[in-house]
Amino acid sequence: MTEEHLTPAELTDRCWAVVTAAAENRPDDVDELLVTLPWDDLVSVVFSVAQLGVGMLTRGADPRDEDARAQVADRLRALLLERAAGRTAGP
């Protein structure tokens, strides 16, 4: 981790580099892209990649549409609750 913060353009490039490395199944490269970032920049990159995911999950709706985003959040929350219940239920 470094103390030197990235510019907004560099943060955007880092986000796309993470997505590219993930698309090419290169987790070690993702590690390298994230491990050197100061905490605030790491949060910015992770949030931006998550925003990209939310946009993809809005299923054709405008990702800026608050209702579409709320529906995505509801579906993801239900999935998380289902997964948590599966872990506590045991085999």
C-alpha positions in Angstrom: 0.0 0.0 0.0 1.3 3.5 -0.8 0.3 6.9 0.3 0.3 8.4 -3.2 -3.3 8.8 -4.5 -4.3 8.3 -8.1 -6.0 11.0 -10.2 -9.6 10.4 -11.2 -8.4 9.3 -14.7 -5.9 6.9 -13.2 -8.7 5.5 -10.9 -10.9 4.9 -14.0 -8.0 3.2 -15.8 -7.4 1.0 -12.8 -11.1 0.0 -12.7 -11.0 -1.1 -16.3 -7.7 -2.9 -15.8 -9.3 -4.9 -12.9 -12.3 -5.8 -15.1 -10.0 -6.7 -18.0 -7.9 -9.0 -15.7 -11.0 -10.6 -14.3 -12.3 -11.2 -17.9 -9.0 -12.9 -18.6 -9.1 -14.9 -15.4 -5.9 -13.4 -14.0 -6.5 -13.0 -10.2 -2.8 -12.4 -9.5 -2.9 -9.3 -11.7 -6.0 -8.1 -9.9 -4.1 -8.5 -6.6 -1.2 -6.4 -8.1 -3.7 -3.7 -9.3 -5.2 -3.4 -5.8 -2.5 -4.1 -3.3 -0.6 -0.9 -3.9 -3.5 1.4 -3.5 -4.1 3.6 -0.5 -7.3 2.7 1.3 -9.4 5.6 -0.2 -8.4 4.7 -3.7 -9.0 1.0 -3.1 -12.6 1.8 -1.9 -13.1 4.0 -5.1 -12.0 1.2 -7.4 -14.1 -1.5 -5.7 -17.1 0.8 -5.6 -16.7 1.7 -9.3 -16.4 -2.0 -10.3 -19.5 -2.7 -8.2 -21.4 0.1 -9.8 -20.5 -1.5 -13.2 -22.0 -4.7 -11.9 -25.2 -2.9 -10.7 -25.5 -1.4 -14.2 -25.3 -4.8 -15.8 -27.9 -6.2 -13.4 -30.5 -3.6 -14.1 -31.4 -5.8 -17.2 -31.9 -3.2 -19.9 -33.2 -0.4 -17.6 -31.4 2.8 -17.3 -28.9 2.1 -14.5 -29.5 5.6 -13.2 -33.1 4.7 -12.6 -33.5 4.6 -8.8 -36.4 2.0 -9.0 -34.2 -0.3 -11.2 -31.3 0.0 -8.8 -33.6 -0.7 -5.8 -34.9 -3.8 -7.5 -31.3 -5.0 -8.0 -30.5 -4.3 -4.3 -33.7 -6.2 -3.3 -32.7 -9.2 -5.4 -29.1 -9.2 -4.1 -30.2 -8.8 -0.5 -32.6 -11.8 -0.9 -29.8 -13.8 -2.4 -27.5 -12.9 0.5 -30.2 -13.9 3.0 -30.8 -17.2 1.2 -27.1 -18.0 1.2 -26.7 -17.1 4.9 -29.7 -19.3 5.8 -28.1 -22.1 3.8 -24.9 -21.8 5.9 -26.7 -21.9 9.2 -29.0 -24.8 8.3 -26.1 -27.2 8.0 -25.9 -30.3 5.8 
